[in-house]
Amino acid sequence: MASNILRYVQEAKENFDRTVDCKHTKFDDLYPFMLEDPNFFWYKRHAAWSRLLMAVEIAEREGLEWRDLFKPLHQAMIANKVLNRKVLDYWLEPSVTEVVEFE
């Protein structure tokens, strides 16, 4: 069961990566009529972020070490739990290792 939960965390991370990078996800297939709406991309990111936080919460409740799946920067963003501009700006940026303030 532990490996299934960590796999779910990894899938949620990959889904959020794709969402931030504006790539196609399964969410697009659920709401194809929304693709033209400019607010859809923000909603899609919010849904992916919520899924990621939920997956991490499940792993924590089970006492599983999920942090190994993320860079320290990502761990700090997840700990803050707020999806903001800095998360969207720096999530995929490989050269940024530390962002002090997320609020």
C-alpha positions in Angstrom: 0.0 0.0 0.0 2.8 2.4 0.8 4.2 2.2 -2.7 0.7 2.9 -4.1 0.5 6.1 -2.1 3.9 7.2 -3.1 3.1 6.4 -6.7 0.0 8.6 -6.3 2.1 11.4 -5.0 4.5 11.1 -7.9 1.6 11.1 -10.4 0.1 14.2 -8.7 3.5 15.9 -9.0 3.8 15.0 -12.7 0.3 16.2 -13.3 1.1 19.5 -11.6 4.4 19.8 -13.6 2.4 19.3 -16.9 -0.2 21.8 -15.8 2.3 24.5 -14.9 4.1 23.9 -18.2 0.7 24.3 -20.0 0.7 20.8 -21.4 -2.3 18.6 -22.0 -3.6 16.6 -19.0 -6.6 14.4 -18.3 -8.3 17.4 -16.8 -8.5 18.9 -20.3 -10.4 15.8 -21.5 -13.0 16.3 -18.7 -13.8 19.8 -19.7 -13.0 20.2 -23.4 -15.6 23.0 -23.8 -13.7 25.1 -21.3 -10.4 25.2 -23.2 -11.4 28.6 -24.8 -12.0 30.2 -21.5 -8.9 32.1 -20.2 -9.9 31.3 -16.6 -9.7 27.6 -17.3 -5.9 27.5 -17.1 -5.9 29.0 -13.6 -8.7 26.6 -12.5 -6.8 23.7 -14.0 -3.6 24.7 -12.0 -5.6 25.1 -8.9 -7.2 21.7 -9.3 -3.7 20.1 -9.9 -2.2 21.9 -6.9 -5.1 20.7 -4.7 -4.6 17.1 -5.9 -0.9 17.4 -5.1 -1.5 18.7 -1.6 -4.1 16.0 -0.9 -1.7 13.3 -2.1 1.1 14.7 0.2 -1.4 14.8 3.1 -2.4 11.2 2.6 1.3 10.2 2.5 2.0 12.1 5.7 -1.0 10.5 7.5 0.4 7.1 6.6 3.8 8.1 7.9 5.4 7.9 4.4 8.5 9.9 3.3 7.2 11.9 0.4 9.9 14.6 0.5 12.4 12.4 -1.4 10.2 12.9 -4.5 10.7 16.7 -4.5 13.4 19.3 -4.5 13.9 21.3 -1.3 12.3 24.3 -3.1 9.2 22.2 -3.9 9.0 20.9 -0.4 9.0 24.5 0.9 6.2 25.5 -1.6 4.2 22.5 -0.5 4.7 23.3 3.2 3.3 26.8 2.5 0.2 25.3 0.8 -0.6 28.5 -1.1 -0.7 28.4 -4.9 0.7 31.8 -5.8 2.6 33.5 -8.6 6.0 32.4 -7.2 5.0 28.8 -7.2 3.9 29.1 -10.8 7.0 31.1 -11.7 9.6 28.9 -10.0 8.2 25.4 -10.0 9.8 24.3 -13.2 12.8 26.6 -13.0 15.8 24.3 -12.5 18.3 27.1 -11.7 16.3 28.4 -8.8 17.2 26.4 -5.6 15.6 28.6 -3.0 12.9 31.2 -2.7 12.8 32.7 0.7 9.3 34.2 0.7 6.2 32.6 -0.8 3.5 34.8 0.6 
